[in-house]
Amino acid sequence: MSNTTESSVSDRHLQVQVATPSWFDWAVTLPCDSRSVSVEGCDIHYLRWPTPVDRDPKRGILFIHGGGAHANWWRFIAPFFVEDYRVAAIDLSGMGDSGRREKYSSAQRAREIREVLKDAELGELPFIVGHSFGGFMTVQFGADFGELIGGALVADTPIRRPDDPPPGRAQRIFNHTRTYPTFEEAVARFRLMPEQECDNDYIVEFIARHSLKREGDGFNWKFDPHAMGADRWKEPFHEHTKNMRCRRAYMRGQLSALATPEAAEYIGGLMGPEAPFIDIPRAHHHIMLDQPLAFVSAVRALFEAWRRSP
């Protein structure tokens, strides 16, 4: 992998200290390229996994991370798809190693997704996967540019009824700008949002170590505190979901605090009866952290079914 995405920290900092299983070691050491494309004056970074030399898949997959997250959240997921797809993972503006903007909007981020699909050469009618906040951007993309893709999977995104109040902590969660004096102190302070248990501590540690940048004499998180503004709760994502111009599916974690059974029923109604609905057992909101291999199997099965259908 090109090391440009981690230029502000050393390789030693990125090494996970707890025990890791062999499948995870294989996945995160599979080489990927660090790339960027300029979108409306902002450099949008993404990771692209090279296609094996003996394969020539015509269709691709783009993975879209959640709020305050980044492309490395998919490093242990994406490699399971490279045999059959061209694969990339985006850093949305204001997050990861992408540039920052004075103002952010879901419509603009949908255009970022469109340009990365093109720049990464993900082929005709690629699939997209958006988790949590990335799912909001996915439904916006589906409403604006759905004819460009073969289908979209929205994973545990809490699409709200228009009269629902915004979450109480929506304006506070991502306002943390503290700089930590040491890398390890920052890693120890890493928390999943929303907070949840995760038995796979090696995945959480991997993500924490790839979430930091050097800032002055210390370390800080790789996201703009303004990139997750509370204004997003005012956007009509329920309308975008109904207006998606592509095949769509919804996935939730069985134990999710955000995609509750009641919320899932509402979202299923928005997507319509033909949209597959997938429950991942024993998974909380961060499905690919809790049940990574079940997540991979479910996504592969969904996309294979879509590939085989007209």
MIDOFI-526966 format. One record per residue (C-alpha): residue number from 0; x, y, z. Coordinates in Angstrom, 1 decimal. Layout:
BEGIN
+------+--------+--------+--------+
: zase :     c1 :     c2 :     c3 :
+------+--------+--------+--------+
:  NUM :      X :      Y :      Z :
...
+------+--------+--------+--------+
END
This chain:
BEGIN
+------+--------+--------+--------+
: zase :     c1 :     c2 :     c3 :
+------+--------+--------+--------+
:    0 :    0.0 :    0.0 :    0.0 :
:    1 :    1.2 :    3.5 :   -0.7 :
:    2 :    2.1 :    5.1 :    2.6 :
:    3 :    0.9 :    8.6 :    1.8 :
:    4 :   -2.2 :    8.3 :    3.9 :
:    5 :   -0.2 :    7.7 :    7.0 :
:    6 :    2.6 :   10.2 :    6.4 :
:    7 :    2.2 :   11.9 :    9.7 :
:    8 :    2.7 :    8.8 :   11.8 :
:    9 :    5.2 :    6.1 :   11.8 :
:   10 :    4.7 :    2.4 :   10.8 :
:   11 :    5.4 :    1.5 :   14.5 :
:   12 :    2.4 :    3.6 :   15.5 :
:   13 :    0.1 :    1.6 :   13.1 :
:   14 :    1.0 :   -1.8 :   14.5 :
:   15 :   -1.9 :   -3.5 :   16.4 :
:   16 :   -0.7 :   -4.7 :   19.8 :
:   17 :   -3.3 :   -7.3 :   20.6 :
:   18 :   -3.5 :  -10.7 :   19.0 :
:   19 :   -5.1 :  -10.8 :   15.5 :
:   20 :   -6.5 :  -13.8 :   13.5 :
:   21 :   -4.9 :  -14.9 :   10.3 :
:   22 :   -7.8 :  -13.8 :    8.0 :
:   23 :   -7.5 :  -10.3 :    9.4 :
:   24 :   -3.7 :  -10.2 :    8.9 :
:   25 :   -4.2 :  -11.3 :    5.3 :
:   26 :   -6.8 :   -8.7 :    4.6 :
:   27 :   -5.0 :   -5.6 :    6.1 :
:   28 :   -1.7 :   -6.5 :    4.5 :
:   29 :   -3.1 :   -6.9 :    1.0 :
:   30 :   -1.7 :   -4.0 :   -1.0 :
:   31 :   -3.9 :   -1.1 :   -2.0 :
:   32 :   -3.2 :    2.2 :   -3.6 :
:   33 :   -3.7 :    5.7 :   -2.1 :
:   34 :   -5.2 :    8.0 :   -4.7 :
:   35 :   -7.0 :   11.3 :   -4.8 :
:   36 :   -9.2 :   13.3 :   -7.2 :
:   37 :  -10.1 :   17.0 :   -7.1 :
:   38 :  -13.8 :   17.6 :   -6.7 :
:   39 :  -15.0 :   21.2 :   -6.7 :
:   40 :  -11.8 :   22.5 :   -5.3 :
:   41 :  -11.3 :   19.8 :   -2.7 :
:   42 :   -8.9 :   16.8 :   -2.9 :
:   43 :  -10.9 :   13.6 :   -2.2 :
:   44 :   -8.8 :   10.7 :   -1.1 :
:   45 :   -9.6 :    7.1 :   -1.7 :
:   46 :   -8.1 :    3.6 :   -1.5 :
:   47 :   -8.1 :    1.3 :   -4.6 :
:   48 :   -7.3 :   -2.4 :   -4.4 :
:   49 :   -5.5 :   -3.6 :   -7.6 :
:   50 :   -7.2 :   -6.3 :   -9.5 :
:   51 :   -5.4 :   -9.7 :   -9.6 :
:   52 :   -3.5 :  -10.1 :  -12.8 :
:   53 :   -5.4 :  -13.2 :  -13.8 :
:   54 :   -8.8 :  -11.5 :  -13.3 :
:   55 :  -10.6 :   -8.8 :  -15.3 :
:   56 :  -13.8 :   -7.9 :  -13.5 :
:   57 :  -16.0 :   -5.5 :  -15.3 :
:   58 :  -17.9 :   -4.2 :  -12.4 :
:   59 :  -16.8 :   -2.5 :   -9.2 :
:   60 :  -17.7 :   -1.7 :   -5.6 :
:   61 :  -17.3 :    1.5 :   -3.7 :
:   62 :  -17.4 :    1.4 :    0.1 :
:   63 :  -18.5 :    4.6 :    2.0 :
:   64 :  -17.6 :    5.1 :    5.6 :
:   65 :  -19.7 :    6.5 :    8.5 :
:   66 :  -19.4 :    9.8 :   10.3 :
:   67 :  -16.0 :   10.8 :   11.4 :
:   68 :  -14.6 :    7.6 :   10.0 :
:   69 :  -12.4 :    7.0 :    6.9 :
:   70 :  -11.5 :    4.5 :    4.1 :
:   71 :   -9.4 :    2.4 :    6.4 :
:   72 :  -12.6 :    1.1 :    8.1 :
:   73 :  -12.9 :   -1.1 :    5.0 :
:   74 :   -9.3 :   -2.4 :    4.9 :
:   75 :  -10.3 :   -5.8 :    6.5 :
:   76 :  -13.5 :   -6.0 :    4.4 :
:   77 :  -12.6 :   -4.9 :    0.8 :
:   78 :  -10.0 :   -7.6 :    0.1 :
:   79 :  -12.7 :  -10.3 :    0.1 :
:   80 :  -14.1 :   -8.7 :   -3.0 :
:   81 :  -11.1 :   -8.1 :   -5.2 :
:   82 :  -11.3 :  -11.5 :   -7.0 :
:   83 :  -14.7 :  -10.6 :   -8.5 :
:   84 :  -14.9 :   -6.8 :   -8.5 :
:   85 :  -12.8 :   -3.6 :   -8.9 :
:   86 :  -12.8 :   -2.3 :   -5.3 :
:   87 :  -12.3 :    1.2 :   -3.8 :
:   88 :  -13.1 :    3.0 :   -0.5 :
:   89 :  -13.6 :    6.7 :   -0.3 :
:   90 :  -12.7 :    9.4 :    2.3 :
:   91 :  -15.6 :   11.8 :    2.2 :
:   92 :  -14.6 :   15.5 :    2.4 :
:   93 :  -13.7 :   16.6 :    5.9 :
:   94 :  -12.8 :   13.1 :    6.9 :
:   95 :   -9.8 :   10.7 :    6.7 :
:   96 :   -7.2 :   12.0 :    4.3 :
:   97 :   -9.5 :   14.1 :    2.1 :
:   98 :   -9.4 :   17.9 :    2.1 :
:   99 :  -11.7 :   20.1 :    4.1 :
:  100 :  -14.4 :   22.5 :    2.9 :
:  101 :  -15.9 :   25.7 :    4.4 :
:  102 :  -19.3 :   24.2 :    4.1 :
:  103 :  -20.5 :   20.6 :    3.6 :
:  104 :  -23.6 :   19.1 :    2.0 :
:  105 :  -24.9 :   15.7 :    1.1 :
:  106 :  -25.5 :   16.8 :   -2.5 :
:  107 :  -21.9 :   17.8 :   -2.8 :
:  108 :  -20.7 :   14.5 :   -1.3 :
:  109 :  -22.9 :   12.7 :   -3.8 :
:  110 :  -20.8 :   14.4 :   -6.5 :
:  111 :  -17.6 :   13.4 :   -4.7 :
:  112 :  -18.9 :    9.8 :   -4.9 :
:  113 :  -19.6 :   10.2 :   -8.6 :
:  114 :  -16.1 :   11.4 :   -9.3 :
:  115 :  -14.4 :    8.7 :   -7.3 :
:  116 :  -16.5 :    6.1 :   -9.1 :
:  117 :  -15.2 :    7.5 :  -12.4 :
:  118 :  -11.6 :    8.2 :  -11.3 :
:  119 :  -11.2 :    4.7 :   -9.8 :
:  120 :  -12.5 :    3.1 :  -13.0 :
:  121 :  -15.0 :    1.0 :  -11.2 :
:  122 :  -16.7 :    0.0 :  -14.5 :
:  123 :  -20.2 :    0.1 :  -15.7 :
:  124 :  -23.0 :    0.0 :  -13.1 :
:  125 :  -20.9 :   -0.5 :  -10.0 :
:  126 :  -22.4 :   -1.2 :   -6.6 :
:  127 :  -22.0 :    1.1 :   -3.6 :
:  128 :  -22.1 :    0.3 :    0.1 :
:  129 :  -22.7 :    3.1 :    2.7 :
:  130 :  -22.6 :    2.5 :    6.4 :
:  131 :  -24.3 :    4.9 :    8.9 :
:  132 :  -23.6 :    8.5 :    7.8 :
:  133 :  -22.3 :    7.0 :    4.6 :
:  134 :  -25.7 :    5.5 :    4.1 :
:  135 :  -27.2 :    9.0 :    4.1 :
:  136 :  -24.8 :    9.9 :    1.3 :
:  137 :  -25.7 :    6.7 :   -0.5 :
:  138 :  -29.4 :    7.5 :   -0.6 :
:  139 :  -28.6 :   11.1 :   -1.7 :
:  140 :  -26.5 :    9.6 :   -4.5 :
:  141 :  -29.2 :    7.1 :   -5.4 :
:  142 :  -31.7 :    9.9 :   -5.8 :
:  143 :  -29.3 :   12.2 :   -7.8 :
:  144 :  -27.3 :    9.7 :   -9.8 :
:  145 :  -28.9 :    6.3 :   -9.3 :
:  146 :  -28.8 :    5.5 :  -13.0 :
:  147 :  -25.0 :    5.3 :  -12.8 :
:  148 :  -24.9 :    2.3 :  -10.5 :
:  149 :  -26.2 :   -1.3 :  -10.4 :
:  150 :  -27.4 :   -1.1 :   -6.8 :
:  151 :  -26.9 :    0.4 :   -3.4 :
:  152 :  -26.7 :   -1.2 :    0.0 :
:  153 :  -27.5 :    1.1 :    3.0 :
:  154 :  -26.1 :   -0.4 :    6.2 :
:  155 :  -27.6 :    0.6 :    9.6 :
:  156 :  -28.4 :    4.2 :    8.6 :
:  157 :  -31.1 :    5.7 :   10.9 :
:  158 :  -33.3 :    7.3 :    8.3 :
:  159 :  -35.8 :    9.3 :   10.4 :
:  160 :  -39.4 :   10.2 :   10.0 :
:  161 :  -39.7 :   13.9 :    9.1 :
:  162 :  -41.4 :   14.7 :   12.4 :
:  163 :  -38.9 :   12.8 :   14.6 :
:  164 :  -36.6 :   15.1 :   16.8 :
:  165 :  -32.9 :   14.9 :   16.1 :
:  166 :  -30.7 :   12.8 :   18.4 :
:  167 :  -29.9 :   14.7 :   21.6 :
:  168 :  -26.2 :   14.4 :   21.2 :
:  169 :  -26.1 :   15.2 :   17.4 :
:  170 :  -24.4 :   18.6 :   17.8 :
:  171 :  -21.8 :   17.5 :   20.4 :
:  172 :  -20.4 :   14.2 :   19.4 :
:  173 :  -17.9 :   15.4 :   16.8 :
:  174 :  -16.9 :   18.8 :   18.4 :
:  175 :  -13.9 :   17.3 :   20.1 :
:  176 :  -10.7 :   19.1 :   19.0 :
:  177 :   -8.3 :   18.1 :   21.8 :
:  178 :   -4.7 :   17.3 :   20.8 :
:  179 :   -3.1 :   14.4 :   22.7 :
:  180 :    0.6 :   14.6 :   23.7 :
:  181 :    1.3 :   11.0 :   22.7 :
:  182 :    0.0 :    8.7 :   20.0 :
:  183 :   -0.8 :    5.9 :   22.5 :
:  184 :   -2.8 :    8.2 :   24.8 :
:  185 :   -4.9 :    9.2 :   21.8 :
:  186 :   -5.5 :    5.5 :   20.9 :
:  187 :   -6.6 :    4.8 :   24.4 :
:  188 :   -9.2 :    7.5 :   24.2 :
:  189 :  -10.7 :    6.2 :   20.9 :
:  190 :  -14.5 :    5.3 :   21.2 :
:  191 :  -17.0 :    4.0 :   18.8 :
:  192 :  -20.0 :    6.3 :   18.2 :
:  193 :  -22.6 :    5.4 :   19.2 :
:  194 :  -20.8 :    3.7 :   22.0 :
:  195 :  -21.2 :   -0.1 :   22.0 :
:  196 :  -19.4 :   -3.3 :   22.9 :
:  197 :  -17.2 :   -5.0 :   20.4 :
:  198 :  -15.6 :   -8.3 :   21.0 :
:  199 :  -13.1 :   -7.9 :   18.2 :
:  200 :  -10.8 :   -5.6 :   20.0 :
:  201 :   -8.1 :   -6.0 :   17.3 :
:  202 :  -10.4 :   -4.3 :   14.8 :
:  203 :  -11.2 :   -1.4 :   17.1 :
:  204 :   -7.5 :   -0.9 :   17.8 :
:  205 :   -6.6 :   -1.1 :   14.1 :
:  206 :   -9.2 :    1.6 :   13.3 :
:  207 :   -8.1 :    3.8 :   16.2 :
:  208 :   -4.5 :    3.7 :   15.0 :
:  209 :   -5.5 :    4.7 :   11.5 :
:  210 :   -7.7 :    7.5 :   12.7 :
:  211 :   -4.9 :    9.8 :   14.0 :
:  212 :   -2.7 :   12.5 :   12.4 :
:  213 :    0.2 :   14.5 :   13.8 :
:  214 :   -0.8 :   18.0 :   14.8 :
:  215 :    2.0 :   20.3 :   16.2 :
:  216 :    3.7 :   18.4 :   19.0 :
:  217 :    0.8 :   16.0 :   19.4 :
:  218 :   -1.9 :   13.9 :   17.7 :
:  219 :   -5.5 :   14.6 :   16.8 :
:  220 :   -8.3 :   12.8 :   15.0 :
:  221 :   -8.4 :   12.9 :   11.2 :
:  222 :  -11.7 :   14.7 :   10.7 :
:  223 :  -13.0 :   18.2 :   10.6 :
:  224 :  -15.2 :   18.9 :   13.6 :
:  225 :  -17.6 :   20.8 :   11.3 :
:  226 :  -17.9 :   17.9 :    8.8 :
:  227 :  -20.8 :   16.4 :   10.7 :
:  228 :  -22.9 :   19.4 :   11.3 :
:  229 :  -26.3 :   19.0 :   12.9 :
:  230 :  -27.9 :   20.5 :    9.8 :
:  231 :  -27.9 :   17.0 :    8.3 :
:  232 :  -30.9 :   16.1 :   10.4 :
:  233 :  -32.9 :   18.8 :    8.5 :
:  234 :  -32.2 :   17.1 :    5.1 :
:  235 :  -35.1 :   15.1 :    3.6 :
:  236 :  -33.3 :   11.7 :    3.5 :
:  237 :  -36.7 :    9.9 :    3.8 :
:  238 :  -37.6 :   11.5 :    0.4 :
:  239 :  -34.2 :   10.7 :   -1.1 :
:  240 :  -34.7 :    7.0 :    0.0 :
:  241 :  -38.1 :    6.9 :   -1.8 :
:  242 :  -36.6 :    8.5 :   -4.8 :
:  243 :  -33.5 :    6.4 :   -5.3 :
:  244 :  -33.2 :    5.6 :   -9.0 :
:  245 :  -31.5 :    2.2 :   -8.6 :
:  246 :  -31.9 :   -1.1 :   -6.9 :
:  247 :  -31.5 :   -0.8 :   -3.1 :
:  248 :  -31.2 :   -3.0 :   -0.1 :
:  249 :  -31.0 :   -2.3 :    3.7 :
:  250 :  -28.9 :   -4.1 :    6.3 :
:  251 :  -29.1 :   -3.7 :   10.0 :
:  252 :  -27.4 :   -5.1 :   13.0 :
:  253 :  -29.8 :   -7.2 :   15.1 :
:  254 :  -28.6 :   -5.4 :   18.3 :
:  255 :  -28.3 :   -1.9 :   16.7 :
:  256 :  -29.2 :    1.1 :   18.9 :
:  257 :  -29.9 :    3.2 :   15.8 :
:  258 :  -31.6 :    0.9 :   13.3 :
:  259 :  -34.2 :   -0.4 :   15.8 :
:  260 :  -37.0 :   -2.8 :   14.6 :
:  261 :  -39.4 :    0.1 :   14.4 :
:  262 :  -37.0 :    2.3 :   12.4 :
:  263 :  -36.2 :   -0.7 :   10.1 :
:  264 :  -39.9 :   -1.2 :    9.4 :
:  265 :  -40.2 :    2.5 :    8.4 :
:  266 :  -37.1 :    2.3 :    6.2 :
:  267 :  -38.4 :   -0.9 :    4.6 :
:  268 :  -41.6 :    1.0 :    3.7 :
:  269 :  -39.6 :    3.8 :    2.1 :
:  270 :  -37.5 :    1.3 :    0.0 :
:  271 :  -40.5 :   -0.7 :   -1.1 :
:  272 :  -41.3 :   -4.4 :   -1.1 :
:  273 :  -38.7 :   -5.4 :   -3.7 :
:  274 :  -35.7 :   -4.2 :   -1.7 :
:  275 :  -33.9 :   -7.0 :    0.2 :
:  276 :  -33.8 :   -6.5 :    3.9 :
:  277 :  -30.9 :   -8.1 :    5.8 :
:  278 :  -30.5 :   -8.7 :    9.6 :
:  279 :  -27.0 :   -9.6 :   10.8 :
:  280 :  -27.3 :  -11.6 :   14.1 :
:  281 :  -25.3 :  -10.5 :   17.1 :
:  282 :  -24.2 :   -7.3 :   15.5 :
:  283 :  -24.6 :   -3.8 :   16.9 :
:  284 :  -24.5 :   -0.6 :   14.8 :
:  285 :  -21.0 :   -1.1 :   13.6 :
:  286 :  -21.9 :   -4.4 :   11.8 :
:  287 :  -18.6 :   -4.9 :   10.0 :
:  288 :  -16.7 :   -4.6 :   13.2 :
:  289 :  -18.9 :   -6.9 :   15.2 :
:  290 :  -19.5 :   -9.6 :   12.5 :
:  291 :  -17.0 :   -8.9 :    9.7 :
:  292 :  -17.2 :  -12.2 :    8.0 :
:  293 :  -21.0 :  -12.4 :    8.2 :
:  294 :  -21.0 :   -8.9 :    6.7 :
:  295 :  -18.8 :  -10.0 :    3.8 :
:  296 :  -20.9 :  -13.1 :    3.1 :
:  297 :  -24.2 :  -11.1 :    3.1 :
:  298 :  -22.8 :   -8.4 :    0.8 :
:  299 :  -21.3 :  -11.0 :   -1.6 :
:  300 :  -24.6 :  -12.9 :   -1.8 :
:  301 :  -26.6 :   -9.7 :   -2.4 :
:  302 :  -24.4 :   -8.4 :   -5.2 :
:  303 :  -24.1 :  -11.8 :   -6.8 :
:  304 :  -27.9 :  -12.0 :   -6.9 :
:  305 :  -28.0 :   -8.5 :   -8.5 :
:  306 :  -25.3 :   -9.4 :  -11.0 :
:  307 :  -27.3 :  -12.5 :  -12.1 :
:  308 :  -30.7 :  -10.6 :  -12.5 :
:  309 :  -31.6 :   -8.4 :  -15.4 :
+------+--------+--------+--------+
END
